[in-house]
Amino acid sequence: MATALDTWPDVDLIESARGGNALAFAALYDRYADRVYRHVAYRVGRTADCDDLTQQTFLKAWQAMGRYRITDVPFVAWLLTIAHNSVVSYFRAKRDEQSLPDDLLKVDGRADPHAAAELRERQDELRRAISRLKPEHQQVVSMRYLEELDYADISRQLGKRDGTVRVILHRALKELRKELPEL
Amino acid sequence: MIGRTSPGLIVACLDDIRAGSRTLEQCQAEHPREADELRQLARIATGIRLDDTPHLDETALARGRAQLLAAISSNGHRPTEAGDVLKEALSYRPRWLTGLGAGLAALAAGGAVVYASQGAPTDSPLYPVRQAVQVVWQAVVPPVPGATPTTPPAAMPQDVSPPHATVVAPPRDRGPAEPGEPPRAADARHDEPGALAPGRGPELRAKPEPETVATIRADVKHSAPSPTPRPSLR
C-alpha cells in the first residue's frame, strides 16, 4: 500500500523520524528492510533468527535516530552497521557454527542439481568462514562485497581512511583464503 | 618495496574482476608478480555475493512493519533524548578539534606571557618581551598627529604617570610674591612632582622613555617636599 511518505527522499524521512514520526520511520523500514534482511540472512542463515535480527536492527535504529547525523554517507550504511553489530552479538551468544537450512537457499533453477548443490555448499563454507573473521573484517567484507558500497562511503561510515579500508579488505581476504584452501 | 604487494593494487584488480571489467588473466598479465595471490584471492572475492540469498517477501515485510510500529508505540521506544545528544557530542572528538584545542592553548599561553611581561623591570627575563610588545604596538598603532602619543593600556609600565601628566607647562609667571602675600598658586606649582623649575619653556615630551620617567619618579620620591615655597629665582 503506497503512501505519500513513500515519495519522500531519505533526508526528509530521517528528519521527520528524528522528530518522533513513527510513520516516517516505517517508510524507511519499507525502503531498506529487504536489504538489511538479506545482509543478515547471508551471515546468519536461520530464517527465524534473520527476522528477529532485522527487527532488532530497526528498533535500535529508531532509538538511535536522535544521534544520527545526516552526512554524505547513505542511510543504509548506518543501518548495516547496526545490523553488523547485532550479528556479532548474535554469534557471541550462540558460539556455534550455523548451517543454512534447505529452505533458505532456494535452488536457482539450474539444470544441473549437482552444480546447484555444489554452489550452495561453497556458499555455506564461505559464509561460515566470514563469520569467524574479526568483526571489523566481517564488516568491511560485507559492506564492500555484499552491499557493494563504495570505499568512500565505507570509510566515512567506519571513520577510517580509504586506504585503511582497502588494507582491511585485503587482510580479510587473505584470512578467508587460509580458512578455505580448497575453495 | 621489493617482495611486498600493494593491498590497494590487489583489491583494485579484484574489484574489476568482480565487476567483469577485467578478467583474472588480464590482471595477472599486468601484474605478474601478484599473479599467484590474485588467483587465490579471486576465487574468494567472486564467491562473496548476495545473489542466492532470499528476499523478504511482501507478507513478511508487512508483518515486520506492523510489529515495528507496535513496538514503537506500545513499548515507549523513542529517539534519543537531548541529554544523550550531549553525551554523544562530548564523546565525539574529531581530529581537528584536538588541533584547535592545542592551538588555543598555545595562544592563551603566549597571551599570558605577554600580559605577565608588562611592568617587568629591566632585570626581569620578561623585559625583552615587554620591549618587543612596545615595538609592535608602535608599529601597529600609528600616533595621531597632534595628539599625545599613547601607549597601549596593557603595555603601560606601572611606574609611569598617565600620558597627560607628561605635558608640563611652565608656571604662569605673575611675578614674585609681594612680601606678606601668601605664596601664589603659580609658585606653589614648583613643588608639584615633576614640575619644572621656572624659566624653562613648556616641554611636550614625546612618549617618555620608561627609564627617564622612572628616574624622575625615583627622584621625586626621594626629595622631600619643602614646607615653604621656594622663592622665585628671577
Boltz contact constraints between the chains, C-beta under 6 A:
constraints:
  - contact:
      token1: [A, 18]
      token2: [B, 79]
      max_distance: 6.0
  - contact:
      token1: [A, 22]
      token2: [B, 69]
      max_distance: 6.0
  - contact:
      token1: [A, 22]
      token2: [B, 72]
      max_distance: 6.0
  - contact:
      token1: [A, 26]
      token2: [B, 65]
      max_distance: 6.0
  - contact:
      token1: [A, 26]
      token2: [B, 69]
      max_distance: 6.0
  - contact:
      token1: [A, 29]
      token2: [B, 65]
      max_distance: 6.0
  - contact:
      token1: [A, 29]
      token2: [B, 68]
      max_distance: 6.0
  - contact:
      token1: [A, 33]
      token2: [B, 56]
      max_distance: 6.0
  - contact:
      token1: [A, 33]
      token2: [B, 61]
      max_distance: 6.0
  - contact:
      token1: [A, 33]
      token2: [B, 64]
      max_distance: 6.0
  - contact:
      token1: [A, 34]
      token2: [B, 55]
      max_distance: 6.0
  - contact:
      token1: [A, 34]
      token2: [B, 56]
      max_distance: 6.0
  - contact:
      token1: [A, 37]
      token2: [B, 56]
      max_distance: 6.0
  - contact:
      token1: [A, 38]
      token2: [B, 50]
      max_distance: 6.0
  - contact:
      token1: [A, 38]
      token2: [B, 53]
      max_distance: 6.0
  - contact:
      token1: [A, 41]
      token2: [B, 53]
      max_distance: 6.0
  - contact:
      token1: [A, 42]
      token2: [B, 50]
      max_distance: 6.0
  - contact:
      token1: [A, 42]
      token2: [B, 53]
      max_distance: 6.0
  - contact:
      token1: [A, 58]
      token2: [B, 68]
      max_distance: 6.0
  - contact:
      token1: [A, 59]
      token2: [B, 71]
      max_distance: 6.0
  - contact:
      token1: [A, 62]
      token2: [B, 77]
      max_distance: 6.0
  - contact:
      token1: [A, 63]
      token2: [B, 77]
      max_distance: 6.0
  - contact:
      token1: [A, 65]
      token2: [B, 79]
      max_distance: 6.0
  - contact:
      token1: [A, 66]
      token2: [B, 79]
      max_distance: 6.0
  - contact:
      token1: [A, 66]
      token2: [B, 80]
      max_distance: 6.0
  - contact:
      token1: [A, 67]
      token2: [B, 80]
      max_distance: 6.0
  - contact:
      token1: [A, 67]
      token2: [B, 88]
      max_distance: 6.0
  - contact:
      token1: [A, 105]
      token2: [B, 52]
      max_distance: 6.0
  - contact:
      token1: [A, 126]
      token2: [B, 47]
      max_distance: 6.0
  - contact:
      token1: [A, 145]
      token2: [B, 48]
      max_distance: 6.0
  - contact:
      token1: [A, 146]
      token2: [B, 50]
      max_distance: 6.0
  - contact:
      token1: [A, 166]
      token2: [B, 7]
      max_distance: 6.0
  - contact:
      token1: [A, 166]
      token2: [B, 8]
      max_distance: 6.0
  - contact:
      token1: [A, 166]
      token2: [B, 11]
      max_distance: 6.0
  - contact:
      token1: [A, 167]
      token2: [B, 7]
      max_distance: 6.0
  - contact:
      token1: [A, 169]
      token2: [B, 11]
      max_distance: 6.0
  - contact:
      token1: [A, 170]
      token2: [B, 7]
      max_distance: 6.0
  - contact:
      token1: [A, 170]
      token2: [B, 10]
      max_distance: 6.0
  - contact:
      token1: [A, 170]
      token2: [B, 11]
      max_distance: 6.0
  - contact:
      token1: [A, 173]
      token2: [B, 41]
      max_distance: 6.0
  - contact:
      token1: [A, 173]
      token2: [B, 44]
      max_distance: 6.0
  - contact:
      token1: [A, 176]
      token2: [B, 44]
      max_distance: 6.0
  - contact:
      token1: [A, 177]
      token2: [B, 40]
      max_distance: 6.0
  - contact:
      token1: [A, 177]
      token2: [B, 44]
      max_distance: 6.0
  - contact:
      token1: [A, 183]
      token2: [B, 43]
      max_distance: 6.0
